[in-house]
Amino acid sequence: MSPDPETLVWYACYGSNCSRDRFLVYLDGGLAEGSADHHDGARDPSPPRADGPAVFDTNVCFAGHSGRWGGAPAFLEHRRADAGALGRRYLITLEQFADVQAQENRRRPGELDLPADIGALAPGERRTVLDSAYGAVAALAPVDGHPTLTFTAPEPPEHRDPAPPSEMYLATILHGLREVHDLDPDTLVERVGRSIGVRPHWSDDAMRDMLRKGVELFARRILRRLGPLGPLSAIARSLEVYALGHLLDRYLGEVRQLRSHRILEPEAQRVRAAIDAAVVRAIYPSVKPNPL
């Protein structure tokens, strides 16, 4: 008997799927940026119902070699850790989870039949469902009443020789974690740098540079969406954001009747709305501004 494919589960990830854009390729199909392989996509391409940060009770290590990424892939270790790895979780159906795991193991969606009781695994338990690189399903603590599942190697990956990930792969992980964890770059780099295989090949400065380049890549994606005149338009609109900072200084110093620089909630909401509107117009110039 197979499990109900419509059962909702949290898929907790720790590798490149921490990037939402990269993860959606496993649902929608296509070619992920930085990867050489085309993915079929899940039988159900619906986007995740929700997503959020995850913290594992085990660490991540890098071992082996991925032809998709040109370096060592990430695996969740079997041994417990006091301060585990950072990750991300997506609320998807059990069928989608099976299709993602199948594609991670170079199988087609629909070719992996999970055991009927896979959602009943206790936190910390693992079950091998495939004789493949990511063939073991592991359970974490449930969230909001839904089982939380991930997958890793059937045998303890920490027993393998460590190897460094490629720059693109590590940068994808870093950016995905930054999307969902409210951490400064230094803390994020320190946490990711704990994973076996990262150091000494990748220094803290190199990982900070990956984060910086990722911001530039995001900006380039936005500009491509805007079309041929996008760069000029975005630059012009971005000046509005810069100018707002100076206007806020003048507002505090000249317009307000109060001498204190403390701003109460209603006033702060109006200022925040103006800044948010300027940011939106910087990305989408057709949006009309609202008066403060």
MARVOBA-509828 format. One record per residue: residue in three letters; x, y, z of N, C-alpha, C in turn. Coordinates in steps of 0.02 Angstrom, whole numbers, plus 50000, padded with zeros to 5 digits. Example, Ala and Ser with C-alpha at 12.3 -4.5 7.8 and 13.67 -1.06 7.14 Angstrom:
BEGIN
ALA506604971650390506154977550390506604983550390 SER506424988850354506844994750357506455000250394 
end
This chain:
BEGIN
MET500424994050000500005000050000500445006250000 SER500305010949955500695017049950500385022549994 PRO500795027350016500525032850056500105037450013 ASP499675041250045499255046150010499715051449979 PRO499715051949912500175056749879500035063949896 GLU499425065449919499235072349933499405074350005 THR499675069750044499885071450112500405076950110 LEU500315082050152500795087550153501365085850201 VAL501975087050178502575086050219503035092050209 TRP503445093250259503975098150252504585094550223 TYR504825096950167505465094550140506005099150166 ALA506445096350209506995100250237507615098950195 CYS507915104250169508505103550126509095107250155 TYR509685105350132510295108250159510815109750105 GLY510665107850043511135108949988510885114549943 SER510965113649878510785118949830510045120449830 ASN509625115749853508905117049855508715122249907 CYS509195124449948509055130149993508895136349952 SER509125136649891508935142049846508255140449816 ARG507775144749828507095143349804507075142649728 ASP507435147049693507445146649619507705139949596 ARG508225137449629508505131049610508025125349626 PHE507705125749685507245120449705506645120049657 LEU506395125749635505805125749592505925122149526 VAL506555121549505506705117749444506505110449453 TYR506555107749513506345100849525505585100049521 LEU505225105549529504495105349523504275107149453 ASP504555112649426504345115149361504695111749302 GLY505305109149315505705106449260506145111849230 GLY506645109749193507085114549160507805113649181 LEU508195118749167508915118649181509065123749235 ALA509355121449289509535125949344510175129649327 GLU510215135949348510815139849336511405136649373 GLY511955135749336512555132749364512575125249359 SER512025122049337511995114849331511955112949257 ALA512245107249240512265105149169511685100549151 ASP511275098649199510745093649187510065096849181 HIS509665094049135508965096049127508545091649172 HIS508055094649207507615090949251506915090649222 ASP506595084949232505915084049205505405088149243 GLY505525089049307505025092249350504555087149380 ALA504205089149432503755084649467503105083549427 ARG502775078049442502115076849410501625082349428 ASP501695084849488501295090549511501765096549518 PRO501735101349472502205106949475501995112649521 SER501485111649561501235117049605501805119449650 PRO501835126049663502355128649707502245126549779 PRO502745127049821502665125349892502115129449924 ARG501755126449970501235130050007501555135250054 ALA502135133750078502485138250124503215136250124 ASP503635140650150504335138750162504605142850220 GLY505155140550248505445143950306506125141050322 PRO506435143750373507105141450392507065134650428 ALA507615131050424507675124650459508365124350491 VAL508395120950548509035119650581509045112250597 PHE509555108750573509605101550583509955100050649 ASP509865093950672510235091850732510845087650714 THR511025088050650511645084950625511995090050580 ASN512615088750564512995093150521512965090950448 VAL513215095250405513275093750334514005092650318 CYS514145087950273514825087050248514805086550172 PHE515385087750141515445087450069515915081750052 ALA515695077450006516105071649987515925069349917 GLY516395065849885516265063249818516325068749766 HIS515995067549709516005072449654515345072349618 SER515085078349605514465079149567514625081749498 GLY514425077949447514515080349379514075086249363 ARG513515086849399513065092449388513395099049408 TRP513785098849461514055105049489514815105649483 GLY515155100349466515875100649459516255100849524 GLY515975097949576516295097749641515925092949687 ALA516115092949750515805088349798515115090649817 PRO514625086149819513955087849841513905087449917 ALA513365090349944513245090350016512845084250037 PHE513005081750096512625076250127512505077950200 LEU511935075650225511785076450296512105070650334 GLU512515072350383512855067150421512345063150462 HIS512545057150482512115052950524512215054350598 ARG512805056550618512935057850689512625064450710 ARG512395064650771512075070650798512605075850815 ALA512375082150817512825087750832512465092650878 ASP512845095850921512545100750968512265106750930 ALA512645109150880512415114750838512425112350766 GLY511835110250742511795107250676511805112350620 ALA511755109750559511795113850499511155117950489 LEU511235123450453510665127550433510365124650369 GLY509715125550361509385123250300508755127150287 ARG508345124350245507705127450226507185121950220 ARG506555123650232506025118750225505465121450181 TYR505195116850141504635118550095504055113850110 LEU503465116650113502865112650124502595110450056 ILE502665103950042502465101149978502095094649990 THR501835091549937501495085149945502015079549948 LEU501795073949975502245068149979502425065749909 GLU501975066449861502135064649792502685069049765 GLN502655075549779503175080149756503845078449790 PHE503815076849854504425074849889504745068849855 ALA504345063749838504595057749805504895059549737 ASP504585064049701504845065949635505495069949640 VAL505555074049692506185077749703506735072749720 GLN506585068149765507095063249783507285058949723 ALA506805057149683506955053149623507435056949577 GLN507295063249564507725067149519508415068249549 GLU508455069049615509115069649647509525063349637 ASN509195057749627509535051349616509535049249543 ARG509425054149499509445053049426508925047849403 ARG508355048249433507775044349412507215048949390 ARG506755046349352506215050449327505665051049379 PRO505305056649379504735057349425504245051649416 GLY504005048949471503545043349469503875036649476 GLU504535036449472504895030049477505065028049549 LEU504935032449597505075030849666504425030149705 ASP504315024149731503725022849773503955022649846 LEU503735027449885503925027649955503505022749996 PRO503775020050050503385015650093502775019250121 ALA502255015450135501625018350157501695022050223 ASP502155019850265502235022850332502825027650336 ILE503045030250279503645034450279503545040750321 GLY502935043250322502795049350361502775048150435 ALA502795041750456502765040150528503455039250558 LEU503985040450519504655039950547504735044750605 ALA505035042550658505155046750716505755051350703 PRO505775057250733506345061650724507005058050739 GLY507475058650692508115055250700508155048550665 GLU507575045750646507575039350611507715040250536 ARG508005035050506508145034950435507905028350405 ARG507715028650341507535022550307507785022950235 THR508135017850213508395017650144507835015450097 VAL507705019650047507175018149999507465017149929 LEU508105018849920508455017949856509175016149869 ASP509455012049827510165010649830510515015749786 SER510575021949813510835027449774511125032649820 ALA511425037849790511785042949829511355046049883 TYR510735047949866510285050949914509695046249926 GLY509845040049943509335034949947509005034150014 ALA509235037650065508955036850132508515042750150 VAL507905041450172507455046650198507575047250272 ALA507645053450296507755054750367507205059350392 ALA506995058350454506455062250483506725067250533 LEU506415073150534506545078250584505915079250625 ALA505925083750672505335085050712504785088050668 PRO504155086050679503605088950640503555096450652 VAL503285099950603503165107150608502435108450589 ASP502075111850634501375113550622500955107450606 GLY501125101750636500735095750627500915091650565 HIS501395093950526501595090350465502265086950476 PRO502345080750450503005077450455503535081550418 THR504145081250443504705084550411505205079250389 LEU505335078950324505765073850295506325076950254 THR506875073450250507425075250206507715068750179 PHE508245069250139508585063250117509335064350116 THR509695058950124510425059150126510695052350105 ALA511335051150114511635044850094511425039150141 PRO511325033150115511145027450159511685025850210 GLU512325026450190512875025150236513135031850263 PRO513415032050323513645038350352514135042050305 PRO513945047650278514395051250232515005054050266 GLU514965054950333515545057650369516135052750370 HIS516005046450350516545041550347516925041750281 ARG516675045650234517005046250169517535051750171 ASP517995051550123518505056850119518165063450100 PRO518295068750138517985075150120518285078050056 ALA517885082050022518095085349960517745092149956 PRO518045097049923517745103749921517175104249870 PRO516665108149885516145109649836516405114649784 SER516065114949727516245120049677516005126849701 GLU516275132049670516075138849689515335140049677 MET515085137849619514385139049603513925135349652 TYR514105129349669513685125349715513675128549784 LEU514265130349810514295133349876513945140149877 ALA514035144049824513705150549820512945149749819 THR512695144649785511975143349783511705141749852 ILE512085137749890511885136149958511885142350002 LEU512425146249998512475152350039511905157050025 HIS511745157949961511215162649944510535160149966 GLY510425153649959509785150949982509685151750056 LEU510225150650094510175151550167510075158850185 ARG510385163250147510305170350162509595172650147 GLU509265169450099508575171250082508105170150142 VAL508255165050182507755162850231507975163650304 HIS508635164350316508875165250384509065172550396 ASP508835175250451508985182250469509655182550504 LEU510185181450465510865181350491511305186150451 ASP511775189350484512245193550448512735189150409 PRO513065191850357513515187750315514055184250354 ASP514355187550404514895184350442514655178150479 THR514065178650510513795172850547513615167250498 LEU513335169050442513145164050393513765160450367 VAL514285164150352514905161150327515215156650380 GLU515185158750443515475154750496515105148150503 ARG514435148350499514045142250506514165137450448 VAL514165140050387514275135650329514985133050329 GLY515455137150353516155135150354516305129350401 ARG515825127750445515925122050490515865115350453 SER515545115350396515425109050360516085106150335 ILE516195099850348516795096450326516835096650249 GLY517405098750224517505099250152517545106350127 VAL517255111050165517265118050144517955121050153 ARG518205120650214518875123150229519375117450226 PRO519995118750206520305125350194520225127850122 HIS519865124150080519835126050009519505132850000 TRP518975134050039518625140450033518705144450098 SER518985150350092519105154650149518465158650165 ASP518465161850223517905166150241517825171750191 ASP518385174750171518355180250123518055177950056 ALA518245171850035517975169249972517215168249977 MET516985165850034516265164850041515885171450046 ARG516185176450078515865183050079515815185850008 ASP516335184549969516325186849899515775183349860 MET515665176949875515115173349842514445176549858 LEU514355178549921513735181949940513655188549903 ARG514205192249898514175198749864514015197749790 LYS514335192849758514205191649687513485189349677 GLY513225185849726512535183649720512045189449718 VAL512175194649757511755200649755511795203849686 GLU512395204049658512475206949591512115202749539 LEU512125195949547511775191649501511025192849504 PHE510765193749565510045195149573509875201649537 ALA510295206649543510165213049510510165212149434 ARG510625208049408510645206949336510015203449312 ARG509765198649353509145195249333508565200249329 ILE508525204749377508005209849376508065214249314 LEU508675216249297508775220549239508585217049175 ARG508715210449171508525206749111507775206649103 ARG507405206249159506675206249156506405212949132 LEU506785218249144506545224949126506635226449052 GLY507045222449016507135223548945507725227848928 PRO507805229848864508405233548842508525240048878 LEU507995243648897508065249948932508065249149007 GLY508055242949029508025241549100508575244849141 PRO509215244149121509745247049162509665254549173 LEU509495258249120509415265549129508825267049175 SER508275263349164507685264649204507805262849277 ALA508115257049289508225254949358508705259549394 ILE509225261849359509705266449390509345272849410 ALA508935275349364508585281549378508115280749438 ARG507765275249440507295274149495507665272849560 SER508235269549555508615268149616508865274549649 LEU508965279749610509165286149638508625288749686 GLU508005286749672507455288849716507565285949786 VAL507775279549789507905276349853508455280049890 TYR508995281649853509565285249883509335292049908 ALA508935295449868508705302149887508255301949949 LEU507875296549956507425296050013507805296250079 GLY508405293250079508815293450140508975300550160 HIS509165304550110509325311550125508695315450144 LEU508135313950112507515317250129507305315550200 LEU507435309250221507265307350289507675311350338 ASP508315312350324508735316450367508465323550373 ARG508265326350317507985333150317507315333250354 TYR506925328050344506295327650378506385327550453 LEU506875323650477507005323350548507255329950575 GLY507665333450535507985339450561507595345850551 GLU507145346050501506835352350484506065352350487 VAL505755346650472505035346550465504695344850531 ARG504955339750566504625337550627504645342950681 GLN504105343350717504075348150772504455345650833 LEU504485339050841504845336150898505585336550887 ARG505955337850940506685338150935506995331250936 SER506645326450966506915319750970506895316350901 HIS507375311950888507385308050826506985301650832 ARG506655300650888506245294750896505625295350853 ILE505475289950816504895289950772504405284750798 LEU503775286850810503275282250834502995278150775 GLU502615272850793502415267950743502025270750684 PRO501505274850693501135277250635501565281250587 GLU501995285450615502445289450573502945284950537 ALA503215280050574503695275450544503385271450488 GLN502745269650495502415265850443502355269850379 ARG502215276450386502165280650326502835281350291 VAL503365282250331504035282750302504235276250269 ARG504105270550303504265263950274503875262850210 ALA503245264950207502845264050147503145267850089 ALA503405273950103503715277850050504345274450024 ILE504755271750070505365268350049505205262050010 ASP504725258050035504535251950001504275253449930 ALA503885258849924503615260649859504185262449811 ALA504685265949837505245267849795505645261849772 VAL505725256949817506085250849798505705247049744 VAL505035246549753504625243149703504675246649636 ARG504665253349636504715257049574505405256349542 ALA505915255349584506585254149556506615247749517 ILE506215242749537506215236249503505685236149448 TYR505105239049462504555239149414504355246449401 PRO504665249749353504545256949342503825258649324 SER503435253849301502745255549282502295256549342 VAL502525254649402502115255449461502055262949479 LYS501445265249491501325272249507501445273349582 PRO501775278849600501905280149671501275282249707 ASN501245280649771500705283049814500945288849856 PRO500525293749867500735299449908500845297449980 LEU501335300650011501465299450082500925302650124 
end
